Amino acid sequence: MRARVGPGLLELAEAHRFPNTPLRSPDGLRWDFGALHRGVLDGLRAVAAAGGAHSVGIDTWAVDYGLLDADGALLDQPYHYRDPRTEGVAERVRAAVGPADHYAVTGLQHLPFNTVYQLAADGDRLAAARTLLLMPDLLVHRLTGTVGAEVTNASTTGLYDARAGTWSKELLGRVGIDPALLPPLRRPGDPAGTLLPHVAEATGLPTTTPVTAVASHDTASAVAAVPAEGPDVAYVSCGTWSLAGLELTAPVLTEESRAANFTNELGIDGTTRYLRNIMGLWLLTESQRTWREQGLPHELGPLLAAAERARPFAAVIDPDAPEFLAPGDMPARIAAYCVRTGQRPPEDQGSVVRTVLEALALAHARTLRRAAALAGREIRTVHLVGGGSRNELLCRLTADATGLPVVAGPAEATALGNVLVQARAHGLVPDRAAMRRLVATTQPLRHYTPGGDRAAWDAAERRIGPA
C-alpha cells in the first residue's frame, strides 16, 4: 500500500497485491517465506515506479517466526500457526509454568499456537538457531539487515512481561529457551534501518530510504486507526480473525480475566489491547474455498444476498470450536457440529453463511460484554474495522446482537494504522488523537443502529451456553 499524509490528507492506494499460499510439506504446514519476500520487493518496486517512498513500515500476523543461524541465514521455512505440531504441547509447558503464574506475567490469552508453545514443539530446531525473528521483523531484516523485535508483536508470544515491558527471563528459563535467541525490543516509531544496497538495486528505491518500526502486529495497527477515542468505545478488528475488545491504559492481570481467557497485548504508546480472539471470517472464506473446489457458486455478493433471505437462527454454532481451526471442508464441519449438538444442519449455502455471520455477531457481543465487566468499563459504541466492515449484514447483525450502535470502517484499518505511525515518527502528525481524527475526517464510515428481536438473540445465546 502506498499512502500520502498531510494536514487534512490521508490517502491510501494499493501498489501491489500477491498471494500468500502456505506450503504443505511432509514435516508440516509452512509459510512460503521466499514468495512473501519476493512479493514485498515487487511491491516496493511498484512504489518506486509510482514516485518513491519517504518511509517503509511492515506489519503481519502474530505468533509465527523464522529462525536464523549464526550467519543470519534462515534455517528453514517458518511454520504456519495452523500446523498441528503444537497439539498437546501446552500441557508440557503448563507443567513447567502454571497457567496462573504464566498469565500473571504475560497476561496472554491461551491459544494452542502461541509462540511459546511453538518453540516448545521445535525441539532440535532450536539447537541450530541463534536468533528468532517474528514475521514482520524477519521481513525488516531482509530489507535492512538489522535485528529487532517490535513490542506489539513481542507481546503476543507468551514470553513478554506485561508489567516490566521486557522479555521475561524467568519464563524463558522455566520453559528452557535461551534468552540470547530473542532480539532487542523496538517500539512503534523507532528507526529500523535503511535499505541494503542489493534491496535498493532490486526495487529502485535509494539506500537512504528509512524503514520505520510500526505497530507490527496487524491488529495493533488496526486499533491505532480506530476513528474514535474515549473510555466508552469498543472495537472489533474483523478479518480472518475477529479481535474484539477495549483499549486500556494498563493490563488486566486478574485470575478472573485469565479464567475468561482474555489477552493483554500492547498497542501504540504503551496502551493495552484487552481482547479475545474469535475465529472470524475464516469460517466464511474456507467455506467459499470449499465451494469453489466443488464447482459450486462461491462469489460473496450472491452468498450474502442468500444469507439475507435465510431463516434467522436456524442453527447456532460456536465459531471458536476447535474443529473449525484447521483448513478443510468448513460447510461439512459446520454440519457435523450441528449434528453433534442436536441441531439440524444448514440446508443450503445461504443458511451456512447466515449461520456463520450470526455466530460471529453473537461472539462479538458476548466478548465485549465480558471485556467491559472485567475491565470495569461501559461501552456506548462499537467500532468495527478491517475487511469485515465491508460486510453490511455482519455489521448490522453485530449492532443487533450487542444492542449498541456500530460504526463500520475503515476497511483498511491495518494499513492506515501502519502509515500513521510512520507519519507521526517523521513529524507529519503530532499525536495519537490527531491520528484518529485524521482517520475520522478522511475515511468513509457507515453507521448501524441496533434493532431486531432482542429475545431471539438472547435465546440464540443460550443455545451456545455460558460465556
C-alpha positions as CSV (number, residue, x, y, z in Angstrom):
1,M,0.0,0.0,0.0
2,R,1.2,3.5,-0.9
3,A,-0.1,6.4,1.2
4,R,0.1,10.2,1.3
5,V,-0.3,12.0,4.6
6,G,-0.5,15.7,5.3
7,P,-2.8,18.3,7.0
8,G,-6.3,17.0,6.4
9,L,-4.9,14.4,4.0
10,L,-4.8,10.6,4.4
11,E,-4.9,8.8,1.1
12,L,-4.2,5.1,0.6
13,A,-3.8,3.2,-2.7
14,E,-2.9,-0.4,-3.5
15,A,0.5,-0.6,-5.1
16,H,0.8,-4.4,-5.5
17,R,-1.1,-7.5,-4.3
18,F,0.3,-11.0,-4.2
19,P,-1.0,-14.3,-2.8
20,N,0.1,-15.8,0.5
21,T,-0.2,-19.5,-0.1
22,P,1.1,-21.9,2.6
23,L,3.2,-24.9,1.7
24,R,2.2,-28.4,2.7
25,S,5.4,-30.4,3.2
26,P,6.0,-33.9,4.7
27,D,7.0,-32.2,8.0
28,G,4.1,-29.8,8.3
29,L,2.3,-26.7,7.1
30,R,4.8,-23.9,6.4
31,W,4.8,-20.3,5.1
32,D,6.5,-19.7,1.7
33,F,8.8,-17.0,3.0
34,G,10.7,-16.7,-0.2
35,A,7.5,-15.9,-2.1
36,L,6.5,-13.4,0.6
37,H,9.9,-11.7,0.4
38,R,9.6,-11.5,-3.4
39,G,6.1,-10.1,-3.1
40,V,7.4,-7.3,-0.8
41,L,10.2,-6.5,-3.2
42,D,7.8,-6.4,-6.1
43,G,5.6,-4.0,-4.1
44,L,8.5,-1.7,-3.3
45,R,9.4,-1.7,-7.0
46,A,5.9,-0.6,-7.8
47,V,6.1,2.1,-5.2
48,A,9.4,3.3,-6.6
49,A,7.9,3.4,-10.1
50,A,5.0,5.5,-8.7
51,G,7.2,8.2,-7.2
52,G,9.1,6.6,-4.4
53,A,8.7,6.5,-0.6
54,H,9.8,8.6,2.4
55,S,9.4,5.6,4.7
56,V,8.6,1.9,4.7
57,G,6.7,0.0,7.5
58,I,5.9,-3.6,7.8
59,D,3.1,-5.4,9.7
60,T,2.0,-9.0,9.6
61,W,0.0,-11.5,11.7
62,A,1.4,-12.5,15.1
63,V,3.0,-15.5,16.8
64,D,4.9,-17.1,13.8
65,Y,8.6,-16.7,13.4
66,G,11.7,-17.6,11.5
67,L,14.9,-19.0,13.0
68,L,18.3,-17.7,11.8
69,D,21.7,-19.5,12.1
70,A,25.0,-17.9,13.2
71,D,25.4,-16.4,9.7
72,G,22.0,-14.8,9.7
73,A,20.5,-17.2,7.2
74,L,17.0,-18.6,7.6
75,L,17.2,-22.2,8.8
76,D,14.0,-23.3,7.1
77,Q,10.6,-22.1,6.1
78,P,8.7,-20.8,9.1
79,Y,5.9,-23.0,10.4
80,H,2.3,-21.9,10.0
81,Y,0.4,-21.4,13.3
82,R,-2.3,-23.7,12.0
83,D,0.1,-26.6,11.8
84,P,-0.9,-29.3,14.3
85,R,2.6,-29.8,15.8
86,T,1.6,-27.9,18.9
87,E,-1.1,-30.4,19.9
88,G,-0.6,-31.4,23.5
89,V,2.4,-29.1,23.9
90,A,0.6,-26.6,26.1
91,E,0.2,-29.3,28.8
92,R,4.0,-29.7,28.8
93,V,4.6,-26.0,29.2
94,R,2.0,-25.7,31.9
95,A,3.8,-28.4,33.9
96,A,6.8,-26.1,33.9
97,V,4.9,-22.8,34.3
98,G,1.5,-23.0,35.9
99,P,-1.3,-21.2,33.9
100,A,-1.9,-18.7,36.7
101,D,1.8,-17.9,37.0
102,H,2.2,-17.6,33.3
103,Y,-0.8,-15.2,33.0
104,A,0.3,-13.1,35.9
105,V,3.5,-12.3,33.9
106,T,2.3,-12.1,30.3
107,G,-1.5,-11.5,30.6
108,L,-1.8,-13.6,27.4
109,Q,-4.9,-15.5,26.2
110,H,-4.3,-19.2,25.9
111,L,-4.2,-20.2,22.3
112,P,-2.6,-23.5,21.3
113,F,-0.4,-21.9,18.7
114,N,1.1,-19.1,20.9
115,T,4.8,-18.7,20.1
116,V,5.8,-20.2,23.5
117,Y,4.1,-23.4,22.6
118,Q,5.5,-23.4,19.0
119,L,9.0,-23.0,20.5
120,A,8.4,-25.9,22.9
121,A,7.4,-28.0,19.9
122,D,10.6,-27.1,18.0
123,G,13.0,-29.4,19.9
124,D,16.2,-29.9,17.9
125,R,15.5,-26.9,15.5
126,L,16.4,-24.6,18.4
127,A,19.8,-26.1,18.8
128,A,21.0,-24.8,15.4
129,A,19.3,-21.4,15.8
130,R,21.0,-18.2,17.1
131,T,18.2,-15.6,16.5
132,L,14.4,-15.7,16.5
133,L,12.6,-13.1,14.4
134,L,8.8,-12.7,14.3
135,M,7.4,-12.5,10.8
136,P,7.4,-8.7,10.4
137,D,10.9,-8.4,11.9
138,L,12.1,-11.2,9.6
139,L,11.0,-9.1,6.6
140,V,12.6,-6.0,8.1
141,H,15.8,-8.0,8.5
142,R,15.7,-8.9,4.8
143,L,15.3,-5.3,3.8
144,T,17.8,-3.7,6.2
145,G,20.0,-6.4,7.8
146,T,19.0,-5.1,11.3
147,V,17.7,-7.4,14.1
148,G,15.0,-6.4,16.5
149,A,11.6,-7.4,17.9
150,E,8.8,-4.8,17.8
151,V,6.9,-4.8,21.1
152,T,3.3,-5.1,19.9
153,N,4.1,-8.4,18.3
154,A,6.5,-9.5,21.0
155,S,3.6,-9.1,23.5
156,T,1.8,-11.9,21.7
157,T,4.5,-14.6,22.2
158,G,3.8,-15.7,25.8
159,L,7.4,-14.6,26.6
160,Y,6.9,-10.9,27.3
161,D,6.5,-9.4,30.7
162,A,3.4,-7.2,30.5
163,R,4.3,-5.2,33.6
164,A,8.1,-4.8,33.1
165,G,7.9,-4.2,29.3
166,T,10.7,-6.7,28.6
167,W,11.3,-10.3,27.7
168,S,10.7,-12.4,30.8
169,K,14.0,-14.1,31.6
170,E,12.2,-16.1,34.3
171,L,9.7,-17.5,31.9
172,L,12.4,-18.2,29.3
173,G,14.4,-20.1,31.9
174,R,11.4,-22.2,33.1
175,V,10.4,-23.1,29.6
176,G,14.0,-23.9,28.6
177,I,14.5,-21.2,25.9
178,D,17.9,-19.4,25.6
179,P,17.3,-15.7,26.2
180,A,20.0,-15.0,23.6
181,L,17.6,-16.2,21.0
182,L,15.4,-13.2,21.4
183,P,16.5,-9.9,19.8
184,P,16.4,-6.4,21.4
185,L,12.9,-4.8,21.6
186,R,11.8,-1.9,19.3
187,R,8.8,0.4,19.8
188,P,6.4,1.7,17.1
189,G,8.1,4.8,15.6
190,D,11.6,3.6,16.2
191,P,14.0,3.6,13.2
192,A,14.7,0.1,11.9
193,G,17.4,0.9,9.5
194,T,17.7,1.8,5.8
195,L,17.6,-0.4,2.7
196,L,20.5,-2.7,2.0
197,P,22.3,-2.0,-1.3
198,H,21.0,-5.1,-3.1
199,V,17.5,-4.3,-1.9
200,A,17.8,-0.8,-3.3
201,E,19.1,-2.1,-6.6
202,A,16.2,-4.7,-6.8
203,T,13.5,-2.1,-6.0
204,G,14.7,1.2,-7.5
205,L,14.5,2.9,-4.1
206,P,17.5,4.7,-2.7
207,T,19.6,3.1,0.0
208,T,18.7,6.1,2.3
209,T,15.1,5.0,2.4
210,P,14.3,4.5,6.1
211,V,12.4,1.5,7.4
212,T,10.4,2.6,10.4
213,A,9.1,0.2,13.1
214,V,5.3,0.4,13.2
215,A,2.8,-1.5,15.3
216,S,3.9,-4.6,13.5
217,H,1.1,-6.9,14.8
218,D,-1.6,-6.2,12.3
219,T,-4.3,-5.8,14.9
220,A,-2.2,-3.3,16.8
221,S,-2.0,-1.2,13.6
222,A,-5.7,-1.6,13.1
223,V,-6.6,-0.5,16.6
224,A,-4.3,2.5,16.1
225,A,-6.6,3.6,13.2
226,V,-9.9,3.1,15.1
227,P,-11.5,6.6,14.4
228,A,-12.6,7.3,18.0
229,E,-11.0,7.9,21.4
230,G,-12.5,7.7,24.8
231,P,-13.3,5.2,27.6
232,D,-16.7,4.2,26.3
233,V,-15.6,2.8,22.9
234,A,-15.0,-0.8,22.0
235,Y,-13.6,-2.3,18.8
236,V,-13.8,-5.3,16.6
237,S,-11.0,-5.8,14.2
238,C,-12.6,-8.2,11.8
239,G,-10.9,-10.3,9.1
240,T,-9.7,-13.9,9.2
241,W,-9.9,-13.4,12.9
242,S,-12.2,-11.1,14.9
243,L,-10.3,-9.4,17.7
244,A,-12.9,-7.8,20.0
245,G,-12.1,-5.7,23.0
246,L,-11.0,-2.4,24.6
247,E,-8.1,-0.1,24.6
248,L,-6.8,0.3,28.2
249,T,-4.1,2.2,29.9
250,A,-2.9,-0.9,31.9
251,P,-3.3,-4.7,31.6
252,V,-5.9,-6.6,33.5
253,L,-4.0,-9.5,35.1
254,T,-6.6,-10.8,37.5
255,E,-7.4,-14.5,37.9
256,E,-10.9,-13.8,36.7
257,S,-9.5,-12.3,33.5
258,R,-7.3,-15.4,33.0
259,A,-10.3,-17.7,33.5
260,A,-12.2,-15.8,30.9
261,N,-9.2,-16.2,28.5
262,F,-8.8,-12.6,27.7
263,T,-5.5,-11.3,26.4
264,N,-3.4,-8.2,27.2
265,E,-1.4,-7.2,24.2
266,L,0.5,-4.0,23.6
267,G,-0.8,-1.2,21.4
268,I,0.9,2.0,20.5
269,D,2.0,4.4,23.2
270,G,2.1,1.8,25.8
271,T,-1.7,1.1,25.7
272,T,-3.1,-2.4,26.3
273,R,-5.3,-4.1,23.7
274,Y,-7.6,-6.0,26.1
275,L,-9.4,-8.5,23.8
276,R,-10.2,-12.0,22.9
277,N,-9.5,-13.8,19.6
278,I,-12.6,-15.1,17.8
279,M,-12.3,-17.4,14.8
280,G,-13.6,-14.7,12.5
281,L,-14.4,-14.7,8.7
282,W,-12.0,-17.7,8.3
283,L,-15.2,-19.8,8.5
284,L,-16.7,-18.0,5.6
285,T,-13.6,-17.8,3.4
286,E,-12.9,-21.5,4.0
287,S,-16.5,-22.3,3.0
288,Q,-16.1,-20.2,-0.2
289,R,-12.8,-22.1,-1.0
290,T,-14.5,-25.4,-0.5
291,W,-17.5,-24.5,-2.7
292,R,-15.1,-23.2,-5.4
293,E,-13.3,-26.5,-5.4
294,Q,-16.6,-28.3,-5.6
295,G,-17.7,-26.3,-8.6
296,L,-20.5,-24.5,-6.6
297,P,-21.3,-20.8,-6.6
298,H,-18.8,-19.0,-4.3
299,E,-18.9,-15.3,-5.0
300,L,-19.5,-13.3,-1.9
301,G,-22.2,-10.9,-3.1
302,P,-24.8,-13.6,-4.1
303,L,-23.9,-15.6,-1.0
304,L,-24.7,-12.6,1.3
305,A,-27.9,-12.0,-0.6
306,A,-28.9,-15.6,0.0
307,A,-28.0,-15.2,3.7
308,E,-30.3,-12.2,4.0
309,R,-33.2,-14.4,2.8
310,A,-32.3,-17.3,5.1
311,R,-34.2,-18.1,8.2
312,P,-32.6,-16.5,11.3
313,F,-31.0,-18.8,13.9
314,A,-31.8,-22.0,12.0
315,A,-28.6,-23.3,13.7
316,V,-26.3,-21.7,16.3
317,I,-22.6,-22.6,16.4
318,D,-19.6,-21.6,18.5
319,P,-17.1,-20.1,16.0
320,D,-14.3,-21.0,18.4
321,A,-15.0,-24.7,18.5
322,P,-11.6,-26.5,17.9
323,E,-12.9,-28.3,14.8
324,F,-13.0,-25.0,12.9
325,L,-9.3,-24.1,13.3
326,A,-7.6,-26.1,10.6
327,P,-8.1,-25.7,6.9
328,G,-10.6,-28.0,5.4
329,D,-14.3,-28.5,4.3
330,M,-15.9,-25.9,6.6
331,P,-19.5,-26.5,5.5
332,A,-19.1,-30.2,6.3
333,R,-17.6,-29.3,9.7
334,I,-20.5,-26.9,10.4
335,A,-23.0,-29.6,9.5
336,A,-21.2,-32.1,11.8
337,Y,-21.1,-29.6,14.6
338,C,-24.9,-29.2,14.3
339,V,-25.5,-32.9,14.3
340,R,-23.3,-33.3,17.4
341,T,-25.2,-30.6,19.2
342,G,-28.6,-31.9,18.3
343,Q,-29.4,-29.3,15.6
344,R,-30.5,-29.6,12.0
345,P,-27.6,-28.6,9.8
346,P,-27.9,-25.6,7.4
347,E,-29.9,-26.7,4.3
348,D,-28.2,-24.5,1.7
349,Q,-25.3,-22.1,1.1
350,G,-27.3,-19.1,2.2
351,S,-28.1,-20.8,5.5
352,V,-24.4,-21.7,6.0
353,V,-23.4,-18.1,5.5
354,R,-26.1,-16.7,7.8
355,T,-25.2,-19.3,10.5
356,V,-21.5,-18.1,10.3
357,L,-22.4,-14.4,10.5
358,E,-24.9,-14.8,13.3
359,A,-22.3,-16.9,15.2
360,L,-19.7,-14.1,14.8
361,A,-22.2,-11.4,15.8
362,L,-23.1,-13.4,19.0
363,A,-19.4,-13.9,19.7
364,H,-18.7,-10.1,19.3
365,A,-21.5,-9.3,21.7
366,R,-20.5,-11.9,24.2
367,T,-16.9,-11.0,24.2
368,L,-17.4,-7.2,24.5
369,R,-19.9,-7.6,27.4
370,R,-17.3,-9.7,29.3
371,A,-14.4,-7.4,28.5
372,A,-16.4,-4.4,29.8
373,A,-17.3,-6.3,33.0
374,L,-13.7,-7.5,33.6
375,A,-12.2,-4.0,33.0
376,G,-14.8,-2.0,34.8
377,R,-15.8,-0.1,31.7
378,E,-19.1,0.9,30.0
379,I,-19.4,0.6,26.2
380,R,-21.6,3.0,24.3
381,T,-20.3,2.5,20.7
382,V,-18.6,-0.4,18.8
383,H,-16.2,0.4,16.0
384,L,-15.9,-2.5,13.5
385,V,-12.8,-2.1,11.4
386,G,-11.0,-4.2,8.8
387,G,-12.3,-6.2,5.9
388,G,-15.3,-7.3,7.8
389,S,-16.5,-3.7,7.9
390,R,-17.5,-4.1,4.2
391,N,-19.9,-6.9,5.1
392,E,-23.1,-4.9,5.7
393,L,-25.0,-8.0,7.0
394,L,-22.3,-8.7,9.6
395,C,-22.2,-5.1,10.7
396,R,-26.0,-5.0,11.1
397,L,-26.1,-8.3,13.0
398,T,-23.3,-7.1,15.3
399,A,-25.3,-4.0,16.1
400,D,-28.4,-6.1,16.8
401,A,-26.5,-8.7,18.9
402,T,-24.7,-6.1,21.0
403,G,-27.6,-3.7,21.3
404,L,-25.2,-0.9,20.5
405,P,-24.6,1.4,17.6
406,V,-21.8,0.2,15.3
407,V,-19.5,2.4,13.3
408,A,-18.1,0.4,10.4
409,G,-14.8,1.3,8.8
410,P,-12.2,1.9,7.7
411,A,-11.8,-1.4,5.9
412,E,-8.0,-0.8,5.5
413,A,-7.5,0.0,9.2
414,T,-4.3,-2.0,9.5
415,A,-2.6,-0.3,6.6
416,L,-3.8,3.1,7.8
417,G,-2.5,2.5,11.3
418,N,0.8,1.4,9.9
419,V,1.0,4.5,7.8
420,L,0.0,6.9,10.6
421,V,2.7,5.6,13.0
422,Q,5.3,6.2,10.2
423,A,3.8,9.7,9.6
424,R,4.0,10.6,13.3
425,A,7.6,9.3,13.5
426,H,8.5,11.6,10.7
427,G,6.7,14.7,12.1
428,L,3.6,14.8,9.9
429,V,1.1,14.0,12.7
430,P,1.5,15.3,16.2
431,D,-0.1,12.6,18.4
432,R,-2.4,9.6,18.7
433,A,-5.5,11.7,19.0
434,A,-4.6,13.6,15.8
435,M,-4.0,10.3,14.0
436,R,-7.5,9.1,14.9
437,R,-9.1,12.5,14.0
438,L,-7.5,12.2,10.6
439,V,-9.0,8.8,10.0
440,A,-12.4,10.0,11.1
441,T,-12.4,13.0,8.8
442,T,-10.9,11.4,5.7
443,Q,-12.2,7.8,5.6
444,P,-15.7,6.7,4.7
445,L,-17.6,5.3,7.7
446,R,-21.1,3.7,7.9
447,H,-23.4,3.7,10.9
448,Y,-25.7,0.9,12.1
449,T,-28.4,1.3,14.7
450,P,-29.4,-1.8,16.7
451,G,-32.7,-3.4,16.0
452,G,-34.1,-6.8,15.6
453,D,-35.7,-9.2,18.1
454,R,-33.8,-8.9,21.4
455,A,-35.5,-12.0,22.8
456,A,-34.4,-14.0,19.7
457,W,-30.7,-13.0,20.2
458,D,-30.9,-13.9,23.9
459,A,-32.4,-17.3,23.1
460,A,-29.7,-17.9,20.5
461,E,-27.0,-17.0,23.1
462,R,-28.4,-19.6,25.5
463,R,-28.1,-22.3,22.8
464,I,-24.3,-21.7,22.9
465,G,-24.1,-21.9,26.6
466,P,-22.4,-19.6,29.2
467,A,-19.6,-17.3,28.2
